[in-house]
Amino acid sequence: MSDRKRLVGAVATMLLACGWSTGSLADERFPAEEAGIAEVHAAMRAGDITARSLVEHYLRRIEAYDKHGPAINAIITLNPRALERADELDRRFAEAGLTGPLHGIPVIVKDNYDTADMPTSAGSLSLKDSIPPDDAWQVRKLRAAGAIIIAKSNMYEFAFSPFETVGSRLPGHTRNPYALNRVPAGSSGGTAASIAAGFAVVGLGTDTGNSIRGPSSHNALVGIRSTLGLTSRDGIVPLYLDHDVGGPMARNVADAALVLDVIAGYDPADPVTEAARDRARDSYVSHLDPNGLRGARIGVLRQLSNRKGADPEVLQRFSRALDDLRAAGATVIDPLALAELDGLVPPVEGEQLTVWCPRFRYDLEAYLAALGERAPVRTLEAIIASGQYHPQLEADLRYFQEQAPPADNETCAQAELGRARLRDAVRALLAEHNLDALAYPTWSNPPRLIGDLNTPHGDNSQHVSPHTGFPAITVPMGYVQDGLPVGLQFVGDAFSEGRLIALAYAYEQSTRHRRSPPSAPPLD
C-alpha cells in the first residue's frame, strides 16, 4: 500500500471514530459505475473509499441521471437512512474490517420487496403509503451480510407485464439507459436500468415468467432465476405464488453468485423452501471457474431461438455465442426439440398446454392480510374501487377479481398437470443427451420502442424455467443495431445453479461483452 493510501485510511478511521465521514470518494477515479463487489472491498481495504463515500457517489449519480439528464426514471424511493447505515458500517470497519460478504455494498431492490424503513408499493398508488412491519426475508439476509439498501426501484405495476416498466406509483416509463427511447423490459426494469446505469453495485428483482432475466438481457446484466424453493418469497408482493422467484441482478456473474449465496436457504415462513432445507451445497462463488465450459454439453432449443419474427441480428449474435461456447470447450448439440413447447410458443397448432393458474387475487389478499393493521387496503376489490392504479391495468384487475381461489379453480388443477408434464419432458431431454444445460437467446428481439406493444417481442423466458421451477441464468451476449443489448440464457435441472453459474462465468470471461450505457457516463 502506498504512503498516500495509508494516510487516507488513517484519516478516514480517525474521522469515523469521531462520528464524521469522508464525504467523497478518496480516489475520484474509482469506477463506481461499473465496480463489482470485489473491487469495492479492495478499495475499502486500500483506504480509497468508505461506505459513506460510495453511497454518496451513487446518490449523486441518481440525482444526475434518474430524474435529470437522461431521466432514466428508475427510482421510486431513496432510503433516508442509507448514509446512517453507511456510517455505522464504516465505524465497524475501522474497528474490525469487513463485517460480511456484502459489507458496505449499496443495493437497489424492486419495490415489491418489503422494507420496514421504506414503503413497499408494488408500483401502485393503492399501496404508496404501505410500510410493512418488517423486511422481506431476502432483504434481511442482505442487511445481515452488510449490504446497504440505497433505494427502491420502479416496476410494472403488480408485476403483470414483461414488456415495459410503468405503473401508477411513479409517473412515466422507466427508460433503457442504452437507448432512452427503448424499454428496459418488465417488470423488474427499474432494478435493471438502475444497475446498468451505475446507481448501485447490485440489485434484486423478481421473476414470475421473465422479469429478472428479460430486464437483465435488455440492460447487459447477469440475472439469476433460481430453483423454485431455493430462496424465500416471504415479504414479496406476489403475482402468482406458484411461479414467483426473487433473485440477483448484477453487472457480472461473480456478483450475482455472491448475492445468491447470501439469499439462498431455508425460511420457515415460506414452506416452498423446505425443498432446500437439507440440501448440502457449496458456495456458488466456488463455481466461478473460467474453464467451466470445458467438457460441458449444451443443447440448443431452436423452437425458441428461431421463433417467428426473431430478429436476424439477434440470431447472428446467438450463432456467434454458440461458436464461443465451442471454442471454450463445450459440446453443442444443435438442434434439439421439446414437443411440449409447441403447446406454449405461439403461433401453434393442436394441443395447448395449460401452465398458468390465475391466482393473483388469492395471493395478493393473503399478502395484505399479513401486513395486519398496517395494510392500506385488504382486498383486490378495494383496490379496484379506489381507482389508484394505472388505467391499462383495469381489465387485468377485473379479470382476476372474478377468478375462484386455486383450490376451487379447474384451470389451476390443469396447470399443475401441465407443469408436471413439462418438467418431466425437460428432464428427459437433459438426460437423453447428457446435457448440463439448454441454451437460447433470452429474448429473440432487441428492446422495443417505448409505447410499442405490437412488434414481435421475442420473450423466450416464459416457456421453460418458470413452469418447471428449474433455474436459469442470463448473461450478456453482445449488442445489435445501435448498441442494444441482448442476452444468452442457460437453463438446467432443479438445484443446478452452481453448474449454470460455471457455464455463464466461463462464457462471460471469454467474451467480455458488458459495457456501460452511453447515457450515464462517469461523473465529472
C-alpha positions as CSV (number, residue, x, y, z in Angstrom):
1,M,0.0,0.0,0.0
2,S,1.3,3.5,-0.9
3,D,2.0,6.1,1.8
4,R,-0.9,8.2,0.4
5,K,-3.3,5.3,0.8
6,R,-2.1,4.6,4.3
7,L,-2.7,8.3,5.2
8,V,-6.1,8.3,3.6
9,G,-7.1,5.2,5.6
10,A,-5.7,6.6,8.8
11,V,-7.6,9.8,8.4
12,A,-10.8,8.0,7.5
13,T,-10.5,5.9,10.6
14,M,-9.9,8.9,12.8
15,L,-12.9,10.8,11.3
16,L,-15.2,7.8,11.7
17,A,-14.1,7.3,15.3
18,C,-15.2,10.9,15.9
19,G,-18.6,10.4,14.1
20,W,-17.6,12.1,10.9
21,S,-17.4,10.7,7.3
22,T,-15.0,11.3,4.5
23,G,-17.8,12.8,2.4
24,S,-16.5,11.9,-1.1
25,L,-14.5,9.2,-2.8
26,A,-10.9,9.4,-1.7
27,D,-9.9,8.4,-5.2
28,E,-12.3,10.1,-7.7
29,R,-11.0,7.8,-10.4
30,F,-12.6,4.8,-8.7
31,P,-15.0,3.4,-11.3
32,A,-18.1,3.2,-9.2
33,E,-20.5,3.0,-12.1
34,E,-19.0,-0.4,-13.1
35,A,-17.4,-1.6,-9.9
36,G,-18.1,-5.1,-8.6
37,I,-18.2,-6.3,-5.0
38,A,-14.6,-7.5,-5.1
39,E,-13.4,-4.1,-6.4
40,V,-15.3,-2.2,-3.8
41,H,-13.9,-4.3,-1.0
42,A,-10.4,-4.0,-2.3
43,A,-10.8,-0.2,-2.5
44,M,-12.1,-0.1,1.1
45,R,-9.1,-2.1,2.3
46,A,-6.8,0.2,0.4
47,G,-8.4,3.3,2.0
48,D,-9.5,4.7,-1.3
49,I,-13.3,4.7,-0.4
50,T,-15.6,4.3,2.5
51,A,-19.2,3.0,2.6
52,R,-20.4,6.6,3.0
53,S,-18.3,8.0,0.2
54,L,-19.6,5.2,-2.1
55,V,-23.3,5.7,-1.1
56,E,-22.8,9.5,-1.6
57,H,-21.3,8.9,-5.0
58,Y,-24.3,6.7,-6.1
59,L,-26.7,9.2,-4.8
60,R,-25.0,11.8,-6.9
61,R,-25.4,9.6,-9.9
62,I,-29.0,9.0,-9.2
63,E,-29.5,12.8,-8.9
64,A,-27.7,13.4,-12.1
65,Y,-29.2,10.7,-14.3
66,D,-32.5,9.4,-12.9
67,K,-34.8,12.5,-12.8
68,H,-32.4,14.8,-14.6
69,G,-30.1,14.5,-17.6
70,P,-31.3,11.3,-19.4
71,A,-34.2,11.0,-16.9
72,I,-34.0,7.2,-16.7
73,N,-36.8,7.3,-14.2
74,A,-35.9,4.1,-12.4
75,I,-36.1,5.1,-8.7
76,I,-39.3,5.2,-6.7
77,T,-37.9,5.8,-3.2
78,L,-34.5,6.7,-1.8
79,N,-33.6,5.2,1.6
80,P,-33.4,8.2,4.1
81,R,-31.2,6.0,6.4
82,A,-28.7,4.9,3.8
83,L,-26.0,7.3,4.9
84,E,-26.6,6.5,8.6
85,R,-26.2,2.8,7.8
86,A,-23.0,3.5,5.8
87,D,-21.6,5.5,8.8
88,E,-22.3,2.5,11.1
89,L,-20.6,0.1,8.7
90,D,-17.6,2.4,8.4
91,R,-17.2,2.6,12.2
92,R,-17.3,-1.2,12.4
93,F,-14.8,-1.5,9.5
94,A,-12.4,0.9,11.3
95,E,-12.6,-1.4,14.3
96,A,-12.6,-4.9,12.8
97,G,-12.6,-4.8,9.0
98,L,-15.3,-6.1,6.7
99,T,-18.3,-7.3,8.6
100,G,-19.7,-9.7,6.0
101,P,-19.6,-10.7,2.3
102,L,-21.7,-7.6,1.3
103,H,-20.1,-5.1,3.7
104,G,-20.9,-1.5,2.6
105,I,-22.3,-2.7,-0.8
106,P,-25.2,-0.4,-2.0
107,V,-28.1,-2.4,-3.3
108,I,-31.3,-1.4,-5.1
109,V,-34.4,-3.6,-4.6
110,K,-37.5,-3.8,-6.6
111,D,-40.5,-2.1,-4.9
112,N,-42.3,-5.3,-4.3
113,Y,-39.8,-6.4,-1.6
114,D,-40.9,-5.4,1.9
115,T,-38.7,-2.9,3.6
116,A,-39.5,-1.8,7.1
117,D,-37.8,1.6,6.6
118,M,-39.5,2.5,3.3
119,P,-42.9,2.0,1.7
120,T,-43.5,-1.1,-0.5
121,S,-46.0,-0.2,-3.2
122,A,-45.5,-2.9,-6.0
123,G,-45.6,0.1,-8.3
124,S,-49.2,1.0,-7.3
125,L,-50.7,4.2,-5.9
126,S,-53.0,2.0,-3.9
127,L,-50.0,0.9,-1.8
128,K,-48.0,4.0,-1.8
129,D,-48.1,4.5,2.0
130,S,-47.8,0.8,2.9
131,I,-44.9,0.4,5.4
132,P,-44.5,-3.3,6.1
133,P,-43.9,-4.4,9.7
134,D,-40.6,-6.0,8.8
135,D,-38.2,-6.7,5.9
136,A,-38.6,-9.4,3.4
137,W,-36.5,-12.5,4.1
138,Q,-34.1,-11.7,1.3
139,V,-33.7,-8.1,2.4
140,R,-33.0,-9.2,5.9
141,K,-30.3,-11.6,4.6
142,L,-28.7,-8.8,2.6
143,R,-28.6,-6.4,5.6
144,A,-27.2,-9.1,7.8
145,A,-24.4,-9.6,5.2
146,G,-23.5,-5.9,5.5
147,A,-25.5,-4.5,2.5
148,I,-26.9,-1.0,2.3
149,I,-30.4,-0.7,0.7
150,I,-30.0,2.6,-1.0
151,A,-33.3,2.7,-2.9
152,K,-36.4,1.0,-4.2
153,S,-36.8,0.7,-7.9
154,N,-39.7,1.1,-10.3
155,M,-41.6,-1.9,-11.7
156,Y,-44.5,-2.7,-13.9
157,E,-47.5,-2.3,-11.5
158,F,-48.1,-5.6,-9.6
159,A,-45.5,-7.2,-12.0
160,F,-48.1,-8.0,-14.6
161,S,-46.1,-7.3,-17.8
162,P,-42.7,-8.5,-19.1
163,F,-42.7,-5.9,-21.8
164,E,-42.3,-2.5,-20.2
165,T,-41.8,-0.8,-16.8
166,V,-44.7,1.6,-15.9
167,G,-47.2,1.9,-13.1
168,S,-49.2,4.4,-11.2
169,R,-46.8,5.0,-8.3
170,L,-44.1,6.7,-10.4
171,P,-45.3,8.8,-13.4
172,G,-43.9,7.8,-16.8
173,H,-42.0,4.9,-18.1
174,T,-38.6,3.7,-17.0
175,R,-36.1,4.2,-19.9
176,N,-33.5,1.8,-21.1
177,P,-30.1,3.6,-20.4
178,Y,-28.7,2.1,-23.6
179,A,-31.3,3.8,-25.7
180,L,-33.6,6.2,-23.9
181,N,-36.5,5.7,-26.4
182,R,-36.5,2.0,-25.6
183,V,-37.9,-0.1,-22.8
184,P,-35.8,-1.9,-20.2
185,A,-38.4,-4.8,-20.4
186,G,-40.5,-5.6,-17.4
187,S,-41.4,-6.0,-14.7
188,S,-38.0,-5.6,-12.9
189,G,-37.0,-2.9,-15.4
190,G,-36.3,-0.4,-12.7
191,T,-33.7,-2.5,-11.0
192,A,-32.2,-3.4,-14.3
193,A,-31.9,0.2,-15.5
194,S,-30.5,1.2,-12.2
195,I,-27.7,-1.3,-12.0
196,A,-26.9,-0.8,-15.7
197,A,-26.6,2.9,-15.2
198,G,-24.4,2.6,-12.1
199,F,-26.9,3.6,-9.3
200,A,-25.7,0.8,-7.0
201,V,-23.5,-2.3,-7.2
202,V,-26.1,-5.0,-7.4
203,G,-29.9,-5.3,-7.2
204,L,-32.8,-7.6,-6.5
205,G,-35.6,-8.3,-8.9
206,T,-38.5,-10.8,-9.1
207,D,-39.3,-13.3,-11.8
208,T,-42.7,-14.9,-12.3
209,G,-42.2,-15.6,-16.0
210,N,-39.4,-13.4,-17.2
211,S,-38.9,-10.4,-15.0
212,I,-35.3,-11.0,-13.7
213,R,-33.9,-12.4,-17.0
214,G,-35.7,-10.2,-19.6
215,P,-34.7,-6.8,-18.0
216,S,-31.2,-8.2,-17.4
217,S,-30.9,-9.2,-21.0
218,H,-32.2,-5.8,-22.2
219,N,-29.6,-4.0,-20.0
220,A,-26.4,-6.1,-20.5
221,L,-26.7,-7.6,-17.0
222,V,-26.5,-11.0,-15.4
223,G,-29.7,-12.2,-13.9
224,I,-30.5,-15.4,-12.0
225,R,-33.9,-17.0,-11.6
226,S,-33.1,-19.8,-9.1
227,T,-34.9,-23.1,-8.5
228,L,-38.3,-22.5,-7.0
229,G,-37.7,-23.2,-3.3
230,L,-34.1,-22.1,-3.1
231,T,-34.9,-18.6,-2.0
232,S,-37.8,-17.4,0.2
233,R,-40.7,-15.3,-1.2
234,D,-41.7,-14.1,2.3
235,G,-42.3,-10.4,2.2
236,I,-42.5,-10.1,-1.6
237,V,-45.8,-8.8,-3.0
238,P,-46.9,-11.8,-5.1
239,L,-48.1,-12.2,-8.6
240,Y,-48.5,-16.0,-8.9
241,L,-47.0,-17.6,-5.9
242,D,-46.6,-20.9,-7.6
243,H,-44.1,-19.2,-10.1
244,D,-42.7,-16.3,-8.1
245,V,-38.9,-16.2,-7.5
246,G,-36.8,-13.3,-6.2
247,G,-33.1,-13.1,-7.1
248,P,-30.0,-11.1,-8.1
249,M,-29.4,-8.8,-11.0
250,A,-25.7,-7.7,-11.4
251,R,-23.1,-6.4,-13.8
252,N,-21.1,-9.6,-13.7
253,V,-21.6,-13.3,-12.8
254,A,-19.4,-13.1,-9.7
255,D,-21.6,-10.5,-8.1
256,A,-24.8,-12.4,-8.9
257,A,-23.3,-15.6,-7.5
258,L,-22.3,-13.9,-4.3
259,V,-25.7,-12.4,-3.8
260,L,-27.3,-15.8,-4.4
261,D,-25.0,-17.2,-1.7
262,V,-26.4,-14.7,0.7
263,I,-30.1,-15.0,0.0
264,A,-30.4,-18.8,-0.6
265,G,-31.6,-21.1,2.1
266,Y,-34.5,-22.4,4.2
267,D,-37.0,-19.9,5.6
268,P,-39.7,-21.3,7.9
269,A,-42.0,-18.5,6.8
270,D,-42.1,-19.9,3.2
271,P,-42.9,-23.6,3.0
272,V,-41.6,-23.9,-0.6
273,T,-38.0,-23.5,0.8
274,E,-38.4,-26.9,2.6
275,A,-37.0,-28.4,-0.6
276,A,-33.7,-26.7,0.1
277,R,-33.6,-27.3,3.8
278,D,-31.4,-30.4,3.9
279,R,-29.7,-29.8,0.6
280,A,-26.0,-29.5,1.1
281,R,-24.3,-27.1,-1.3
282,D,-21.0,-25.4,-1.9
283,S,-20.8,-21.7,-2.1
284,Y,-22.0,-20.5,-5.5
285,V,-18.9,-18.4,-5.7
286,S,-16.8,-21.6,-5.7
287,H,-18.2,-22.4,-9.1
288,L,-16.6,-19.3,-10.7
289,D,-14.4,-21.3,-13.0
290,P,-13.0,-19.6,-16.2
291,N,-12.7,-23.1,-17.6
292,G,-16.2,-24.1,-16.7
293,L,-17.2,-24.8,-20.3
294,R,-14.6,-27.5,-20.8
295,G,-16.4,-30.8,-21.3
296,A,-19.8,-29.2,-20.9
297,R,-22.7,-30.4,-23.1
298,I,-25.2,-27.8,-24.1
299,G,-28.4,-28.3,-26.1
300,V,-30.0,-25.7,-28.4
301,L,-33.7,-25.2,-28.4
302,R,-34.4,-23.8,-31.9
303,Q,-38.1,-23.6,-31.2
304,L,-37.2,-20.6,-29.1
305,S,-34.2,-19.1,-30.8
306,N,-35.8,-19.2,-34.3
307,R,-39.3,-18.3,-33.3
308,K,-41.5,-16.4,-35.8
309,G,-40.4,-12.8,-36.0
310,A,-37.0,-13.4,-34.5
311,D,-34.5,-10.5,-35.2
312,P,-31.8,-11.6,-37.7
313,E,-29.1,-9.7,-35.8
314,V,-30.0,-11.5,-32.5
315,L,-29.8,-14.8,-34.4
316,Q,-26.3,-13.7,-35.6
317,R,-25.2,-12.9,-32.1
318,F,-26.6,-16.3,-30.9
319,S,-24.7,-18.1,-33.7
320,R,-21.5,-16.4,-32.6
321,A,-22.3,-17.3,-28.9
322,L,-22.5,-21.0,-29.9
323,D,-19.2,-20.7,-31.6
324,D,-17.7,-19.1,-28.5
325,L,-19.1,-21.9,-26.3
326,R,-17.5,-24.5,-28.6
327,A,-14.2,-22.5,-28.6
328,A,-14.2,-22.6,-24.8
329,G,-14.5,-26.4,-24.8
330,A,-18.3,-27.1,-24.8
331,T,-20.0,-29.7,-27.0
332,V,-23.1,-28.0,-28.5
333,I,-26.0,-30.3,-29.6
334,D,-27.9,-28.3,-32.2
335,P,-30.8,-28.5,-32.8
336,L,-32.9,-30.1,-30.1
337,A,-36.7,-30.1,-29.9
338,L,-39.1,-30.3,-27.0
339,A,-42.5,-31.3,-28.2
340,E,-44.3,-29.7,-25.2
341,L,-43.1,-26.3,-26.3
342,D,-45.3,-26.5,-29.3
343,G,-48.2,-26.0,-26.9
344,L,-46.6,-22.9,-25.4
345,V,-44.9,-20.9,-28.1
346,P,-47.4,-19.1,-30.5
347,P,-48.3,-19.5,-33.2
348,V,-49.1,-23.2,-32.6
349,E,-51.4,-25.8,-34.0
350,G,-53.1,-28.5,-32.0
351,E,-53.0,-29.0,-28.2
352,Q,-52.4,-26.1,-25.9
353,L,-50.5,-26.8,-22.6
354,T,-52.1,-25.1,-19.6
355,V,-49.4,-24.0,-17.1
356,W,-50.8,-20.8,-15.6
357,C,-53.1,-20.6,-12.6
358,P,-54.9,-17.2,-12.3
359,R,-54.3,-16.9,-8.6
360,F,-53.3,-13.2,-8.3
361,R,-56.3,-12.1,-6.1
362,Y,-55.9,-15.0,-3.7
363,D,-52.1,-14.5,-3.3
364,L,-52.3,-10.7,-3.1
365,E,-55.0,-10.7,-0.4
366,A,-53.0,-13.2,1.7
367,Y,-50.1,-10.8,1.5
368,L,-52.3,-7.8,2.5
369,A,-53.7,-9.8,5.4
370,A,-50.1,-10.5,6.6
371,L,-49.5,-6.7,6.9
372,G,-52.0,-6.6,9.7
373,E,-53.3,-3.2,10.8
374,R,-50.7,-1.5,8.6
375,A,-52.4,-2.7,5.4
376,P,-53.8,0.3,3.4
377,V,-56.3,-1.9,1.7
378,R,-57.3,-5.5,2.3
379,T,-58.8,-6.8,-1.0
380,L,-58.4,-6.5,-4.7
381,E,-61.9,-5.3,-4.9
382,A,-60.9,-2.3,-2.7
383,I,-58.0,-1.5,-5.0
384,I,-60.3,-1.5,-8.0
385,A,-62.8,0.7,-6.2
386,S,-60.1,3.2,-5.2
387,G,-59.1,3.8,-8.8
388,Q,-55.5,4.1,-7.6
389,Y,-53.8,2.1,-10.4
390,H,-52.6,2.6,-13.9
391,P,-55.6,2.7,-16.3
392,Q,-54.1,0.0,-18.5
393,L,-54.4,-2.5,-15.6
394,E,-58.1,-2.2,-15.2
395,A,-59.1,-5.2,-17.5
396,D,-56.5,-7.4,-15.7
397,L,-57.6,-6.4,-12.2
398,R,-61.2,-7.1,-13.0
399,Y,-60.4,-10.4,-14.6
400,F,-58.6,-11.6,-11.5
401,Q,-61.3,-10.3,-9.3
402,E,-63.7,-12.8,-10.9
403,Q,-61.4,-15.8,-10.5
404,A,-62.1,-18.6,-8.0
405,P,-59.4,-19.5,-5.4
406,P,-56.8,-22.0,-6.7
407,A,-58.3,-24.9,-4.7
408,D,-61.7,-24.4,-6.5
409,N,-60.3,-23.4,-9.9
410,E,-60.2,-26.0,-12.6
411,T,-57.7,-24.1,-14.6
412,C,-55.3,-24.3,-11.6
413,A,-55.7,-28.1,-11.5
414,Q,-55.0,-28.3,-15.2
415,A,-52.0,-26.0,-14.8
416,E,-50.4,-28.3,-12.1
417,L,-50.7,-31.2,-14.5
418,G,-49.3,-29.2,-17.4
419,R,-46.3,-28.0,-15.4
420,A,-45.5,-31.6,-14.2
421,R,-45.7,-32.8,-17.9
422,L,-43.3,-30.0,-19.0
423,R,-40.9,-30.7,-16.1
424,D,-40.8,-34.4,-17.0
425,A,-40.2,-33.6,-20.6
426,V,-37.3,-31.2,-19.9
427,R,-35.7,-33.7,-17.5
428,A,-36.0,-36.4,-20.1
429,L,-34.4,-34.3,-22.8
430,L,-31.5,-33.3,-20.5
431,A,-30.9,-37.0,-19.6
432,E,-31.3,-38.3,-23.1
433,H,-28.4,-36.1,-24.3
434,N,-26.5,-36.0,-21.0
435,L,-26.8,-32.2,-21.0
436,D,-25.6,-29.7,-18.5
437,A,-28.0,-27.0,-19.8
438,L,-30.3,-25.9,-22.6
439,A,-29.4,-22.6,-24.3
440,Y,-31.2,-19.9,-26.3
441,P,-31.4,-16.1,-26.6
442,T,-33.1,-14.7,-23.6
443,W,-35.2,-12.6,-26.0
444,S,-35.1,-13.2,-29.7
445,N,-35.7,-9.5,-30.4
446,P,-34.0,-6.3,-29.1
447,P,-35.7,-3.8,-26.7
448,R,-38.8,-2.3,-28.2
449,L,-39.5,1.4,-28.5
450,I,-41.4,2.8,-25.5
451,G,-45.1,2.5,-26.3
452,D,-44.7,-0.3,-28.9
453,L,-46.7,-3.3,-27.9
454,N,-47.3,-4.6,-31.4
455,T,-44.0,-5.6,-33.0
456,P,-42.5,-9.1,-32.1
457,H,-41.2,-9.1,-28.6
458,G,-39.2,-12.3,-28.7
459,D,-39.6,-13.1,-24.9
460,N,-38.2,-16.7,-24.6
461,S,-38.0,-16.7,-20.8
462,Q,-41.7,-17.6,-20.3
463,H,-41.5,-21.1,-21.6
464,V,-39.2,-23.4,-19.7
465,S,-37.8,-22.2,-16.4
466,P,-40.9,-20.7,-14.7
467,H,-43.2,-23.6,-15.4
468,T,-40.8,-26.3,-14.5
469,G,-39.4,-24.5,-11.4
470,F,-35.9,-25.0,-12.8
471,P,-33.1,-22.4,-12.6
472,A,-32.0,-20.2,-15.4
473,I,-29.3,-17.5,-15.8
474,T,-28.9,-14.9,-18.5
475,V,-25.5,-13.3,-19.4
476,P,-24.7,-10.6,-21.9
477,M,-24.4,-11.9,-25.5
478,G,-23.5,-8.7,-27.3
479,Y,-25.3,-5.8,-29.0
480,V,-27.4,-5.3,-32.1
481,Q,-28.5,-2.3,-34.1
482,D,-27.1,0.9,-32.4
483,G,-25.8,-0.8,-29.2
484,L,-29.0,-2.5,-27.9
485,P,-28.0,-5.3,-25.5
486,V,-29.1,-9.0,-26.0
487,G,-28.6,-11.9,-23.7
488,L,-27.8,-15.6,-23.7
489,Q,-29.8,-17.9,-21.4
490,F,-28.8,-21.2,-19.8
491,V,-31.5,-23.5,-18.2
492,G,-30.7,-26.6,-16.1
493,D,-32.4,-29.1,-13.8
494,A,-33.5,-28.2,-10.3
495,F,-30.8,-27.0,-8.0
496,S,-28.2,-26.9,-10.7
497,E,-27.4,-23.3,-10.0
498,G,-23.7,-24.0,-9.4
499,R,-23.3,-25.6,-12.8
500,L,-25.2,-22.8,-14.6
501,I,-23.0,-20.2,-12.9
502,A,-19.9,-22.1,-14.0
503,L,-21.1,-22.1,-17.6
504,A,-22.1,-18.4,-17.6
505,Y,-18.9,-17.3,-15.9
506,A,-16.7,-19.1,-18.4
507,Y,-18.7,-17.6,-21.3
508,E,-18.6,-14.1,-19.7
509,Q,-14.8,-14.3,-19.1
510,S,-14.1,-15.5,-22.6
511,T,-16.3,-12.8,-24.3
512,R,-16.4,-9.7,-22.0
513,H,-19.5,-8.3,-23.7
514,R,-20.6,-6.0,-20.9
515,R,-20.0,-2.3,-21.4
516,S,-21.5,0.8,-19.8
517,P,-24.5,2.6,-21.3
518,P,-23.7,5.9,-23.0
519,S,-26.4,7.9,-21.3
520,A,-24.8,7.5,-17.8
521,P,-21.0,8.2,-18.1
522,P,-18.7,8.7,-15.1
523,L,-19.4,11.9,-13.2
524,D,-17.0,14.8,-13.5
